[in-house]
Amino acid sequence: MVTGASNPFLGRRPIFLRSPDGTCILTNSNDNLLRIFELPSNVFDASAGKDKSPVLAVREGESIYDCCWYPAMNSQDPASCFFLSSTRDHPVHMWDAFTGKSRCSYSVINHREMFVAPNSLTFNLDGTKIYCGLNNMIQIFDTNRPGSDSTLRPTTPTKRSKEGQKGVISCLAFNPDRSGLYAAGSYSKSIGLYDETNNELCCLLTEGMVGGVTQLHFSPDGQYLYSASRKDHKLLCWDIRNTQKVLFHMHRTGNTNQRLAFDVDATGRYLVTGDQDGRTSVYDLARTEETTREERCLYTFQAHDDTTATTTFHPSYPLLASCSGQRKYTLPDESDSDTETDSDDSDDSRMREDDRGAVSPLPAMSTDNSLKIWRLPGGYAWYVDGYRWDGGATETAGEDGGVEAVDMEVSAVLEVAAVQAIVMTEIVQAQELVEQV
């Protein structure tokens, strides 16, 4: 790992979003703070891996449901540097990424004249519209017209109707081919494909999902849609041209209601995802439909000591970012206080077991709330040409806790470790950070 941050997220279960231009990372943690980290200019210098502090922190009043960057964000143009956040019982806020001040807000008001926070929100491709996911509803705002004026698009005719898409719209994604198609995932285990021109439902996907849909992602060419759902060990791939069945699936340990976000690289060939056991896996999407699960998974390494909540590729550099953390609940000790127990039976050493009986490599009470940036092997040309993960790497733990590649058959990989890690820790304490905000 090249760099990272941990102390700002102590016990706060962070998730993050990479900025469209790749210069910043926006994090959302359980302490109701939105933090922005800048990618170091010397990120490829292994000796420069030091603890990093956020350059900006914005405090929200309640729990943060979702956040997103403006799609045309460019750090060279301050006017384009802003992001949205959805907070419980508050309007949707637009924040300036340079000053941390609120630019404007968009009000979602229910029939009782109370603010309702969208469970999901995103911009359309050109950033002119803001789409908000609600219960049985998609609400659309004009970005240039803050306030409460909006377009309501019910996803079902009535609450009792069996037609349409039922439930809370938990995630939204636009097709990058600019066909006007967008996907909406629901906690009722369904995915709806809509036409942006009239917001009509084109197709409803219900096959293969174990729980509510937590993330949707189109391939760069717009022909495939990838989905993740709650308490599900599979990521599903759909062919938009033929939605009768799931094209294939990829395995990850995900027996949790927490969102475990994945990403697809700019070429559309590789998918990276974290899992409940702190591992990060890379899958080859170019393999044929008949490819087995083991053949499709190219590389897996232990990235964190807790659930890996989010992973994403850099849009132009061979870099990978990941963050970890989850809510922890301490159960009362049921054993008699007068009875001595062996230290090996303590909560810290007990291993987790999922619903299939598989044992996790992490202790049941392992805690790791951190953000890390990983350097991938090779140059950018090698990165996009598809040789990055070939050669059958076997991973072992390095002295610094990172991952080193051994037994690599590709000569280019011998010069650089497949993934190198240096943990980045926050210098400023959380209390001092709050005072600065």
BASEDO-876349 format. One line per field, with one value per residue (C-alpha): residue number from 0; y, z, x. Coordinates in steps of 0.001 Angstrom, whole numbers, plus 500000, padded with zeros to 6 digits. Layout:
i: [NUM	...]
yy: [Y	...]
zz: [Z	...]
xx: [X	...]
! end
This chain:
i: [0	1	2	3	4	5	6	7	8	9	10	11	12	13	14	15	16	17	18	19	20	21	22	23	24	25	26	27	28	29	30	31	32	33	34	35	36	37	38	39	40	41	42	43	44	45	46	47	48	49	50	51	52	53	54	55	56	57	58	59	60	61	62	63	64	65	66	67	68	69	70	71	72	73	74	75	76	77	78	79	80	81	82	83	84	85	86	87	88	89	90	91	92	93	94	95	96	97	98	99	100	101	102	103	104	105	106	107	108	109	110	111	112	113	114	115	116	117	118	119	120	121	122	123	124	125	126	127	128	129	130	131	132	133	134	135	136	137	138	139	140	141	142	143	144	145	146	147	148	149	150	151	152	153	154	155	156	157	158	159	160	161	162	163	164	165	166	167	168	169	170	171	172	173	174	175	176	177	178	179	180	181	182	183	184	185	186	187	188	189	190	191	192	193	194	195	196	197	198	199	200	201	202	203	204	205	206	207	208	209	210	211	212	213	214	215	216	217	218	219	220	221	222	223	224	225	226	227	228	229	230	231	232	233	234	235	236	237	238	239	240	241	242	243	244	245	246	247	248	249	250	251	252	253	254	255	256	257	258	259	260	261	262	263	264	265	266	267	268	269	270	271	272	273	274	275	276	277	278	279	280	281	282	283	284	285	286	287	288	289	290	291	292	293	294	295	296	297	298	299	300	301	302	303	304	305	306	307	308	309	310	311	312	313	314	315	316	317	318	319	320	321	322	323	324	325	326	327	328	329	330	331	332	333	334	335	336	337	338	339	340	341	342	343	344	345	346	347	348	349	350	351	352	353	354	355	356	357	358	359	360	361	362	363	364	365	366	367	368	369	370	371	372	373	374	375	376	377	378	379	380	381	382	383	384	385	386	387	388	389	390	391	392	393	394	395	396	397	398	399	400	401	402	403	404	405	406	407	408	409	410	411	412	413	414	415	416	417	418	419	420	421	422	423	424	425	426	427	428	429	430	431	432	433	434	435	436]
yy: [500000	503445	505552	505624	506930	505221	507349	509680	506639	505053	503079	504960	502488	504588	504328	506493	507799	508636	511977	511784	513274	510933	513669	513353	510779	511624	509541	509095	507663	506868	510096	512112	513650	513925	514052	514770	513351	514479	511997	512813	514183	511716	508769	506457	507166	504207	506132	508927	506791	508740	509306	511516	513973	515090	518446	519135	517875	518710	517794	516805	516981	513365	510021	510271	507994	508680	511115	511623	513778	516090	513973	516768	517569	518907	520166	522781	524324	525219	525912	522235	520920	520045	517026	516108	514470	512943	513187	511910	514515	517124	518468	517271	519501	520623	521224	523156	520804	523685	525638	523068	525549	524732	526081	525224	522546	520518	519753	516432	517021	514400	514828	515838	518706	517042	516666	513186	512109	510052	506609	507072	509948	510536	512951	512045	511824	515538	516680	518692	516527	515031	511696	510751	507272	507119	504610	503654	506919	508552	512324	514393	517887	520372	521026	524731	525183	524521	524319	522023	522194	518695	515923	512920	509546	506804	503385	501676	502961	502582	501167	498133	497587	494582	496319	498275	498295	498120	499165	501670	502712	501971	502666	504340	504102	505643	503821	505521	504906	507952	505951	507510	504221	504135	501407	501610	498959	498300	496701	494533	492459	493987	496100	498421	499733	503156	505514	508937	510758	509793	507909	504912	501409	499408	496160	494652	492184	489932	486802	485667	488313	487062	490401	494037	495542	497685	498699	498870	499526	499584	498469	501312	500172	500061	496468	494871	495663	494418	494240	493462	492738	492291	489074	487715	485901	486680	489642	489273	490233	491017	491428	494476	493105	489907	490234	486901	485403	486254	486011	484911	485609	486221	485023	487061	486592	488987	487675	491189	493954	496450	497865	496298	498484	497186	498892	498173	499593	502039	499288	497231	494104	493939	494105	494631	493962	493592	491100	490567	488987	491965	490432	492194	490180	491019	489294	489051	490091	489168	485435	483456	482736	479112	480142	478694	480900	479908	480751	484140	485235	486400	487617	487838	489457	490430	494210	494940	493421	494086	494133	495807	498154	499853	499313	501393	501804	505101	506324	506751	505510	501945	502622	500972	502448	500497	501221	499033	499072	498066	498706	496800	495710	494392	491623	491158	488349	485477	483498	483509	486197	483733	481267	481646	481183	480348	483343	481388	481485	485271	487294	488764	485370	483738	483304	484243	481625	482466	480861	478208	477106	478666	480162	483740	484519	487507	487439	488066	491432	492572	496342	498175	501508	502730	504027	502665	503359	500430	500539	498039	496569	497871	501077	502347	500752	497408	498089	498521	495871	493063	491650	493028	489924	487177	484686	483050	485012	483463	485966	485944	488455	490861	492230	495508	493747	494240	491616	490474	488585	485380	482722	485186	483937	487360	488993	492515	491647	490589	494210	495371	493655	492948	495062	497093	498493	501180	501961	505638	506917	510269	512724	515026	513533	513307	515938	518429	517721	518504	521788	522732	522084]
zz: [500000	499121	501653	503801	506877	509969	513124	511718	511349	514742	515383	512652	509778	506784	503149	500374	496835	494456	492675	488897	488113	490560	492657	495798	497932	499740	502859	504846	508352	511309	513168	510631	509078	505376	504858	501724	501235	498419	496479	497251	494339	495172	495557	493572	495853	498248	500725	500893	502409	505512	507603	505803	507174	505492	503752	504501	506922	506843	509698	509075	511723	511513	509985	506391	504025	500783	499002	495455	493428	490599	487497	485743	488824	487918	490573	488123	487981	491525	490326	489416	492725	494809	496086	497457	500731	501996	505759	507903	508420	506400	502843	500286	500711	498038	499547	498137	498053	498553	501389	502977	502879	501732	498256	498246	499230	497667	499816	499767	501729	502504	502930	506572	505481	507012	505428	504096	503278	500102	500649	497468	495188	492043	489170	485619	483196	482342	485905	485026	487082	490568	491058	494577	495596	498083	499131	495952	494420	492393	492828	490230	490800	488337	489529	488636	490614	494340	496597	496551	492859	491463	489357	491124	489453	491409	490787	491450	490692	494290	497539	497221	493548	492530	489380	488965	491298	494989	498009	498910	495966	497525	494630	491216	488223	484731	481602	480331	476670	476870	475692	478442	480333	484095	486709	490125	492792	495520	498957	497696	495728	492319	489704	487449	484121	483266	480294	481277	478661	480200	483361	482348	483539	480654	482395	485891	487003	489972	489441	491631	494389	497990	499697	498938	496203	497603	494497	490713	488213	484401	482334	480431	477134	478700	477668	481111	484530	487775	491038	494717	497398	501154	502841	499455	498589	494879	492552	489557	485939	483583	479806	479074	475600	477062	480620	480832	483097	485012	482705	485436	489055	491106	494660	497721	501435	502105	504853	506068	505579	505173	501711	500244	497239	494184	491087	487413	485830	482910	480342	481564	481924	485672	488701	492201	495387	499093	501370	504956	505864	504856	501590	498222	495043	491361	488736	484982	483253	479792	480456	478772	480411	480993	482999	486502	489554	490386	486881	486834	490150	489254	492530	496213	499057	502677	502523	505972	509396	509195	506600	503384	502752	499516	496760	493618	490766	489895	486499	484923	487255	488378	491852	493962	497016	499756	503135	505983	509069	510418	513420	516538	519297	522540	524074	527868	529195	530131	531923	535706	536898	539409	536672	535039	531284	529005	527090	523855	524325	524623	522180	520582	519542	518555	514820	512863	511067	508241	507408	505278	508104	506581	509123	508624	508941	511150	514884	515766	517394	514966	514357	511444	510353	507702	504173	502072	498608	496881	494021	491223	489295	485968	484020	482706	479247	480886	483231	480444	478095	480350	481568	485035	486798	484427	485610	488560	491509	494949	497767	501107	503920	503814	506737	506745	506718	502983	500270	498146	494871	494524	491828	489116	485575	483923	483951	484235	487576	489108	489398	491428	494133	493021	495851	498223	501462	503942	506488	506759	510157	510963	512827	514054	516783	516194	518820	517232	513830	515082	516538	513160	511476]
xx: [500000	501290	499432	496303	494490	493165	492801	490107	487874	488495	485308	483456	482937	484056	483039	484465	484013	486852	486476	485867	489297	491039	492676	490537	488778	485544	484858	481672	481966	479749	480645	478576	481691	482452	486226	488233	491730	493996	496071	499750	501758	504547	502190	504499	507467	507552	509714	507137	504383	503408	500330	497854	495325	492099	492315	488657	486008	482300	479979	476381	473661	472501	473431	474632	472738	474582	476893	478142	480545	479577	480412	482363	484441	487902	490302	491608	488123	486970	483432	483030	484372	481336	479466	476045	475078	471852	471332	468488	465719	467643	467518	470036	473097	475541	478999	481940	484941	487421	485803	483501	480620	477112	476336	472625	470121	467326	464289	462475	459264	456616	452846	453375	455630	458673	462104	462806	466355	466835	468296	470330	471233	473263	473725	472839	475762	475963	475246	472133	469762	469861	468087	466976	465817	462928	460270	458363	459559	462331	462474	464339	465769	467210	470769	470480	467241	467759	464725	461723	460728	461139	459655	458133	458311	456432	457962	454623	451087	449843	451187	448924	449611	451684	452888	456093	459076	458235	460266	462959	465145	468527	470928	471000	473342	473337	474426	477628	476739	474408	471418	469313	469010	469455	469086	467443	467962	465416	465497	462629	465188	464585	466374	464423	465724	464271	464304	465645	463557	460196	461300	459200	460061	461543	462423	462340	465046	464265	466354	469220	469184	469250	468589	467981	470149	472987	474981	474664	477451	477392	480366	482122	480578	477116	476390	476638	475218	476769	474835	475421	472845	472549	473723	474705	477930	477603	478033	475732	476409	473523	473648	471479	470749	469265	467965	466145	468798	471961	474980	477419	478267	481416	481922	482829	482133	479265	476984	476189	473635	476476	477158	480295	481063	482930	484332	485057	488218	488180	488762	485818	487933	488560	486282	487647	485713	486300	484605	483538	486876	489028	490194	490271	489747	490189	488034	488544	485317	486630	486499	483735	480400	481445	484515	484494	484516	488094	489323	487614	489173	492683	494097	493139	495057	494422	493929	492470	491902	488168	485397	486575	483661	484745	487300	487870	490348	492012	490707	494157	496933	497706	496338	493679	491935	490182	488642	487455	485275	481902	479682	480715	478362	479823	477729	477649	479801	477485	480173	480423	482824	484305	485124	488501	488569	491419	492769	492373	488574	488365	486266	489380	490707	487429	487086	483964	481916	479534	476194	477910	480199	483326	485717	486887	490614	489737	488987	485349	486167	488851	488725	490305	488816	491223	491607	494468	495861	497541	500020	499453	502398	503649	503095	499808	500233	500850	497937	495376	496770	495606	498921	498543	497268	498458	501023	499289	500617	500772	500587	502404	502476	505408	507361	505436	502065	501643	501384	504295	503993	505982	506290	505307	505809	505483	508932	507534	505992	509293	510410	507413	505389	501836	500514	502691	501366	502336	499649	498765	497675	496062	498306	495550	493372	489644	488851	491242	489746	486249	487489	488967	485630]
! end
